[in-house]
Amino acid sequence: MGVKAIDQTGGTLDDGTKRVKMKEARLYVYPDSESQTIHLFCIGNKTSQPKDIQFSKKQVEALRKGSLGTKQK
């Protein structure tokens, strides 16, 4: 297992069929330079974007307060 890229350049389905166009995806992260840590919150799409942003903002607040919760509702 190595480093994996998350992109929209295409891919292969389970049956080996090539997929030409993939759905747009967004990876929500928070880099903490003090601890040299990258916190990965979620991966979403255009439909889930408002919910993903709200969730990510709450996660950053919790990290800053030291009370991180991980359940997305």
Backbone as CSV, one residue per row, in Angstrom:
resi,resn,N_x,N_y,N_z,CA_x,CA_y,CA_z,C_x,C_y,C_z
1,MET,0.856,-1.180,0.000,0.000,0.000,0.000,0.896,1.235,0.000
2,GLY,0.570,2.182,-0.835,1.365,3.385,-0.919,0.501,4.628,-0.875
3,VAL,1.036,5.723,-1.349,0.321,6.990,-1.387,-0.731,6.921,-2.484
4,LYS,-1.924,7.381,-2.175,-3.013,7.381,-3.153,-3.429,8.815,-3.461
5,ALA,-3.687,9.097,-4.721,-4.169,10.410,-5.132,-5.690,10.383,-5.216
6,ILE,-6.285,11.462,-4.775,-7.733,11.609,-4.913,-7.950,12.690,-5.959
7,ASP,-8.490,12.287,-7.103,-8.676,13.253,-8.188,-9.880,12.874,-9.035
8,GLN,-10.105,13.624,-10.092,-11.237,13.379,-10.972,-10.796,12.996,-12.382
9,THR,-9.675,12.316,-12.510,-9.155,12.023,-13.840,-9.708,10.739,-14.437
10,GLY,-10.492,10.012,-13.696,-11.048,8.760,-14.190,-10.669,7.632,-13.262
11,GLY,-11.027,6.460,-13.623,-10.722,5.319,-12.783,-11.255,4.056,-13.417
12,THR,-11.238,2.981,-12.652,-11.709,1.697,-13.124,-12.765,1.173,-12.164
13,LEU,-13.854,0.657,-12.712,-14.905,0.059,-11.903,-14.462,-1.333,-11.457
14,ASP,-15.205,-1.930,-10.534,-14.863,-3.251,-10.010,-14.758,-4.317,-11.103
15,ASP,-15.552,-4.177,-12.169,-15.522,-5.180,-13.239,-14.422,-4.920,-14.273
16,GLY,-13.574,-3.903,-14.036,-12.479,-3.592,-14.945,-12.825,-2.565,-16.012
17,THR,-14.092,-2.162,-16.111,-14.517,-1.152,-17.076,-13.912,0.193,-16.695
18,LYS,-13.361,0.875,-17.706,-12.775,2.191,-17.433,-13.860,3.240,-17.290
19,ARG,-13.721,4.072,-16.282,-14.645,5.184,-16.045,-13.960,6.442,-16.565
20,VAL,-14.599,7.144,-17.477,-13.993,8.311,-18.103,-14.120,9.546,-17.218
21,LYS,-15.303,9.819,-16.714,-15.516,11.035,-15.941,-16.018,10.664,-14.548
22,MET,-15.337,11.149,-13.545,-15.742,10.860,-12.174,-16.396,12.088,-11.572
23,LYS,-17.216,11.862,-10.544,-17.848,12.972,-9.838,-16.786,13.837,-9.175
24,GLU,-17.044,15.127,-9.153,-16.145,16.045,-8.479,-16.177,15.750,-6.981
25,ALA,-15.005,15.772,-6.365,-14.906,15.494,-4.929,-14.084,16.571,-4.248
26,ARG,-14.380,16.762,-2.971,-13.635,17.733,-2.175,-13.156,17.034,-0.909
27,LEU,-11.906,17.231,-0.583,-11.325,16.691,0.637,-11.164,17.856,1.613
28,TYR,-11.757,17.738,2.783,-11.708,18.807,3.777,-10.656,18.468,4.825
29,VAL,-9.655,19.327,4.930,-8.540,19.109,5.846,-8.269,20.373,6.654
30,TYR,-7.558,20.187,7.764,-7.131,21.321,8.581,-5.671,21.099,8.959
31,PRO,-4.750,21.901,8.382,-3.342,21.762,8.748,-3.052,22.545,10.028
32,ASP,-2.500,21.870,11.022,-2.126,22.509,12.287,-0.609,22.636,12.293
33,SER,-0.125,23.825,12.000,1.321,24.020,11.875,2.052,23.862,13.208
34,GLU,1.378,24.169,14.302,2.019,24.045,15.614,2.367,22.591,15.935
35,SER,1.429,21.690,15.691,1.680,20.271,15.971,2.170,19.513,14.742
36,GLN,2.284,20.195,13.615,2.689,19.604,12.339,1.799,18.403,12.003
37,THR,0.478,18.619,12.116,-0.509,17.579,11.879,-1.504,18.052,10.832
38,ILE,-1.886,17.160,9.940,-2.969,17.447,9.000,-4.169,16.617,9.441
39,HIS,-5.239,17.290,9.826,-6.464,16.622,10.246,-7.354,16.451,9.024
40,LEU,-7.752,15.223,8.726,-8.639,14.928,7.602,-10.051,14.804,8.151
41,PHE,-10.958,15.645,7.672,-12.316,15.663,8.202,-13.292,14.831,7.391
42,CYS,-13.383,15.079,6.098,-14.341,14.335,5.292,-14.057,14.554,3.809
43,ILE,-14.669,13.706,3.005,-14.650,13.858,1.554,-16.105,14.011,1.126
44,GLY,-16.363,15.021,0.328,-17.731,15.254,-0.097,-17.807,15.656,-1.556
45,ASN,-19.021,15.970,-1.988,-19.231,16.432,-3.358,-20.015,17.744,-3.323
46,LYS,-20.410,18.225,-4.467,-21.122,19.503,-4.542,-22.419,19.475,-3.733
47,THR,-23.108,18.345,-3.743,-24.363,18.216,-3.013,-24.162,18.331,-1.507
48,SER,-23.105,17.726,-1.002,-22.868,17.712,0.446,-22.020,18.890,0.932
49,GLN,-21.625,19.781,0.035,-20.701,20.861,0.375,-21.130,21.717,1.573
50,PRO,-22.356,22.238,1.641,-22.726,23.067,2.799,-22.617,22.300,4.126
51,LYS,-23.060,21.057,4.122,-22.995,20.211,5.317,-21.535,19.899,5.681
52,ASP,-20.715,19.644,4.676,-19.302,19.332,4.903,-18.551,20.530,5.484
53,ILE,-18.846,21.719,4.978,-18.197,22.934,5.479,-18.601,23.184,6.923
54,GLN,-19.884,23.038,7.215,-20.370,23.232,8.585,-19.708,22.227,9.530
55,PHE,-19.649,20.956,9.128,-19.011,19.918,9.931,-17.537,20.242,10.168
56,SER,-16.831,20.656,9.108,-15.404,20.947,9.214,-15.140,22.139,10.141
57,LYS,-15.971,23.165,10.059,-15.821,24.324,10.947,-15.987,23.916,12.408
58,LYS,-16.978,23.038,12.680,-17.189,22.562,14.049,-16.002,21.732,14.533
59,GLN,-15.424,20.958,13.633,-14.265,20.148,14.001,-13.068,21.037,14.357
60,VAL,-12.858,22.100,13.589,-11.751,23.018,13.875,-11.969,23.686,15.228
61,GLU,-13.202,24.125,15.494,-13.503,24.728,16.800,-13.209,23.742,17.928
62,ALA,-13.632,22.493,17.758,-13.404,21.475,18.778,-11.916,21.194,18.961
63,LEU,-11.161,21.177,17.868,-9.714,20.972,17.968,-9.061,22.097,18.766
64,ARG,-9.472,23.311,18.471,-8.895,24.472,19.159,-9.247,24.489,20.641
65,LYS,-10.423,23.944,20.989,-10.845,23.885,22.388,-10.315,22.632,23.082
66,GLY,-9.830,21.665,22.308,-9.336,20.424,22.869,-10.423,19.409,23.139
67,SER,-11.584,19.569,22.493,-12.690,18.642,22.710,-13.244,18.135,21.384
68,LEU,-12.406,17.474,20.617,-12.794,17.051,19.276,-13.861,15.961,19.311
69,GLY,-14.957,16.201,18.560,-15.994,15.196,18.365,-15.944,14.771,16.909
70,THR,-16.198,13.501,16.618,-16.027,13.030,15.247,-17.305,12.602,14.563
71,LYS,-18.442,12.661,15.219,-19.682,12.227,14.580,-20.303,13.331,13.749
72,GLN,-20.583,13.044,12.482,-21.271,13.995,11.604,-22.755,13.666,11.613
73,LYS,-23.596,14.670,11.853,-25.049,14.446,11.872,-25.704,15.007,10.650
